[in-house]
């Protein structure tokens, strides 16, 4: 437990905590935006196409050198 010497110390600590709270809220907004971006259907489609192209390339490569 912290012991404060004056009301100025308490005010400084409260301002510090308020700023930390604002920073945490902004970080949560960023995480929310990133999460929403991941859930978009177009991103799922892009991921599937990347996977399919890699898999298709491997199958083609395998047939060529068999």
SULBELVEN-V244340 format. One record per residue. N is the residue number from 1. PSI is psi in whole degrees, -180 to 180 (NA if undefined). Layout:
# SULBELVEN-V244340
N	PSI
N	PSI
This chain:
# SULBELVEN-V244340
1	133
2	138
3	127
4	141
5	-28
6	172
7	-26
8	-40
9	-40
10	-43
11	-42
12	-43
13	-40
14	-40
15	-41
16	-46
17	-37
18	-41
19	-40
20	-37
21	-43
22	-41
23	-44
24	-40
25	-39
26	-39
27	-38
28	-37
29	-41
30	-44
31	-42
32	-44
33	-44
34	-41
35	-43
36	-37
37	-39
38	-34
39	-5
40	138
41	-35
42	-33
43	-36
44	-42
45	-43
46	-42
47	-43
48	-42
49	-39
50	-46
51	-46
52	-39
53	-39
54	-43
55	-43
56	-40
57	-41
58	-39
59	-42
60	-45
61	-41
62	-43
63	-35
64	-35
65	21
66	NA
